[in-house]
Amino acid sequence: QVQLVESGGGLVQAGGSLRLSCTVRGSSFSGNAVGWFRQAPGKGREMVALITSAGTTNYRDSVKGRFTISGDSAKNTHYLQMNSLKPEDTAVYYCYFGTTEGPSWGPGTQVTVSS
């Protein structure tokens, strides 16, 4: 059974930085896609950033140039470096692990950006 362990959320002022990490247990990063989604109050869950084991990345437009996703296959861990944070980035961030058998999700970590 796949388990996703997240860390790194918190409260930060606008313009600040945070780094989220997610470790995948029970499966391998190799050949699969990992990333982050987020959900703000009253809104749907949206893709933030994805990375494949081949290193291909994809970002939502509003975070391009500010967020960077990276992966460490040896540790089965991936990271989301978030810089120049804005109040509109406030949301619960969910780690995502996608395989041919379907997606797995972490429990979520709160990111709050104060103005």
NUTOR-715080 format. One line per 3 residues: number of its first residue (from 1); for each residue x, y, z of C-alpha. Coordinates in Angstrom, 1 decimal. Layout:
<sites>
NUM = X,Y,Z; ... .
</sites>
This chain:
<sites>
1 = 0.0,0.0,0.0; 1.3,3.4,-1.0; 1.8,6.0,1.8 .
4 = 2.7,9.6,1.1; 4.4,11.5,4.0; 4.3,15.3,3.6 .
7 = 6.1,18.0,5.5; 7.0,21.7,5.2; 3.8,23.7,5.3 .
10 = 3.3,26.7,7.6; 2.7,30.4,7.9; 4.8,32.9,5.9 .
13 = 4.5,36.6,5.0; 3.9,37.6,1.4; 7.2,37.5,-0.5 .
16 = 8.6,34.7,1.7; 9.5,31.1,0.9; 8.6,27.6,1.9 .
19 = 9.7,24.2,0.8; 7.3,21.2,0.8; 8.6,17.6,0.7 .
22 = 6.8,14.4,0.1; 8.2,10.9,0.6; 6.6,7.9,-1.2 .
25 = 6.6,4.7,0.8; 5.5,1.4,-0.6; 6.2,2.1,-4.2 .
28 = 8.9,3.5,-6.5; 9.2,6.9,-8.0; 10.7,5.3,-11.1 .
31 = 8.3,5.3,-14.1; 5.6,7.3,-12.3; 4.6,10.9,-11.9 .
34 = 4.6,12.9,-8.6; 3.7,16.4,-7.7; 1.5,18.8,-5.8 .
37 = -2.1,19.9,-6.0; -3.8,22.5,-3.8; -7.2,23.4,-2.6 .
40 = -8.3,26.8,-1.2; -11.4,27.2,0.9; -14.5,27.1,-1.4 .
43 = -12.5,26.1,-4.4; -11.7,22.9,-6.3; -8.5,21.0,-6.2 .
46 = -6.0,22.3,-8.8; -2.7,21.1,-10.1; 0.3,23.1,-9.0 .
49 = 3.3,21.2,-10.3; 4.1,17.7,-11.6; 7.4,15.9,-12.4 .
52 = 7.9,12.6,-14.0; 10.8,10.2,-13.2; 12.3,11.3,-16.5 .
55 = 12.5,14.8,-15.1; 9.7,16.4,-17.2; 8.0,19.2,-15.3 .
58 = 4.6,20.9,-15.6; 3.4,24.0,-13.7; 0.2,25.9,-13.5 .
61 = 0.7,29.3,-15.0; 0.2,31.3,-11.8; 3.3,29.7,-10.2 .
64 = 5.7,29.6,-13.1; 8.9,31.4,-12.2; 8.1,31.2,-8.5 .
67 = 7.8,27.5,-7.7; 10.2,24.7,-8.6; 9.5,21.0,-8.3 .
70 = 12.4,18.5,-8.0; 12.8,14.8,-7.2; 15.3,12.6,-5.6 .
73 = 14.7,9.0,-6.8; 17.2,7.5,-4.4; 15.1,8.8,-1.5 .
76 = 11.7,8.4,-3.2; 11.2,12.0,-2.2; 10.2,15.1,-4.2 .
79 = 10.2,18.7,-3.2; 8.3,21.9,-4.0; 10.3,25.1,-3.5 .
82 = 7.9,28.0,-3.3; 9.4,31.5,-3.5; 7.8,34.9,-3.7 .
85 = 4.7,33.6,-2.1; 1.4,35.5,-2.5; -1.7,35.5,-0.3 .
88 = -3.5,33.7,-3.2; -1.2,30.8,-2.7; -2.9,30.1,0.6 .
91 = -4.4,26.6,0.4; -4.0,23.0,1.6; -1.3,21.4,-0.5 .
94 = -1.6,17.7,-1.3; 1.2,15.4,-2.4; 0.2,13.4,-5.5 .
97 = 1.6,10.1,-6.8; 0.3,8.8,-10.1; 0.7,5.3,-11.5 .
100 = -1.1,3.2,-14.1; -3.2,1.8,-11.2; -4.4,5.3,-10.3 .
103 = -3.5,8.2,-8.0; -2.6,8.3,-4.4; -2.8,11.4,-2.2 .
106 = -1.1,12.7,0.9; -3.2,13.9,3.9; -2.4,17.6,3.0 .
109 = -0.3,20.3,4.6; -1.6,23.9,5.2; 0.3,26.8,3.6 .
112 = -0.9,30.2,4.7; 0.6,33.4,3.2; -0.2,36.6,5.1 .
115 = -0.4,40.0,3.4 .
</sites>
